Amino acid sequence: MSGETVPGLRREAVGLREVLFQSITAMAPAAAVAASIPSGAAFAGGSLPLSVLIALVACLFTASCVAELARQLPTAGSVATYAAQGLHPAVGFLVGWGYVFVEALVPPLLLLQLGFTTAGTLHQEWSSYPDDLWWPWSLAGAAIIAVAGYFGVRASARFGTVLGVFEVLVFLVFAIWLIVKAGGDNTLSVFGTSHTAEGHEGVSGVFAGSVYTVLAFAGFEAAAPLAEETKDPRRTMHRAVLGAALGIGLFYVLTTYAMSVYFGPDRLGGFGASGAASWEGVARASFGLFWVLVFLAVINSTIANANACATVSTRTAFALARIKVFPRLFAHVHPRHRSPVAGIAAQCGVAVAAVLGLGLYYDPVTAFLLLATVIVTVVVGVYIVVNLACAGYFLRRRRELLKPVRHLLFPLLGIVAFVPALLTAAGLPVFDFVSELTAPVSYAGPVVGVWMAAGVVVLIVLSRRHPGRIAETARVHLDETSSPESPESPDLRQSGAVQP
């Protein structure tokens, strides 16, 4: 192929604010505070704030690695390109293959939560509303996300910014209110090990709680695929990834502390995602109609997260289609909005099919748990590979920039932090607090295995028929005008994109 170029994404369309909230909303802070983090209370009890603080420190190691690579390699391929540059193009392809798959499943996951949360709340308020009539709300959410994505990154990123600000503000105000109401019950003892749940005393309970809460941080890297559409991407990506992880991590610590001291540290072991012992339950019992804002913030969080992850999946698919390791159709962009419309249409189709297929065949909550297990298993695996890629990239390619603590120690600590989370998400009972998964949630492992095995088959075929395409996974396209089929080595044609 000679001289054919692929129309690109819109350059310099968004700035730090939008990409920061791309990562923030991908972390779904309101949904995490209300539903994900309380899962750690069964182990950490009233010491849950300490567990969250430990999880924050652990996640910052990996966030630092992603931020360092994003600054050196600003590309829509994000984690796939990082792995290709730092380890091997074949590894980069497999990372991209898995990452597109799970990021495409995040919107249906959140749309299921949108559906059953809305239907359940409406049924609780008005018993005449059927609690199993959840799917119209899910479909409405899918339509909103598709429209936002169609109108381009500016529309979807600004939409996500508004949603993100709302959900954070609601829980921030509520947390401060709880701290004030707690009065003399405020205590720093919740940052110790004296309030862990029964049967999980001491450090073991805190560690178990941190393993479950570390999953609430997933998504901090979601800014990275917007690199080619961002102003001053090297600087902006670095700030956005680290800023989101640190900012929302501190938000998690504050909100968890607030609920612990208000609800009672020695009672928090029974805290959960629903019922009287939950964020909505506390709001209903003690703060009047403020529970409505809590409910809206959680609903808002599901839409914002789905919107952010739809952006991630379509940009990563675009990057892989541009080098012809994915169908070329996914590299087609709208002539005016410069949005990857084929990818957006496919994303919407996958979301609707997964929501209705799994949600109606099983039930929306079971379908949610199955998808969540698939997603977390792959995403945590990707984080581990990216940590390795960070060390590999600075050792092999940019030795002059190597900083042992930032580029070697932090990746090692990031791997150490996420291996227990990976084993827990997969339901492998390596630790005594890990529960084995039951059907159909246990199908997550085989689903991931089949998808990655298919990726290996595609990799073998491409390596034999079109070996240059796999090598292209390592390519940084920003500021390039040459054809993606150019025979030059990926190491030599980065147009200065790896310069600090």
Buried (B, 14 or more C-beta within 10 A) or exposed (E): EEEEEBEBBBEEBBBBBBBBBBBBBBBBBBBBBBBBBBBBBBBBBBBBBBBBBBBBEBBBBBBBBBBBBBBBBBBBBBBBBBBBBBBBBBBBBBBBBBBBBBBBBBBBBBBBBBBBBBBBBBBEEEEEBEEEEBBEBBBBBBEBBBBBBBBBBBBBBBBBBEBBBBBBEBBBEBBEBBBEEBEEEBBEBBBBBBBBBEEBEEEBBBBBBBBBBBBBBBBBBBBBBBBBBBBEBBBBBBBBBBBBBBBBBEBBBBBBBBBBBBBBBBBBBBBBBBEEBBBBBBBBEEBEEBBBBBBBBBBBBBBBBBBBBBBBBBBBBBBBBBBBBBEEBBBBBBEEBBBBBBBBBBBBEBBBEBBBEBBEEBBBBBBBBBBBBBBBBBBBBBBBBBBBBBBBBBEEBBEEBBEEEBBBEBBEBBBEBBBBBBBBBBBEEEEEBBEEBEEBBBEBBEBBEEBBEEBEEBBEEBBEEBEBBBBBBBBBBBEBEEBBBBEEEBEEBBEEBBEE
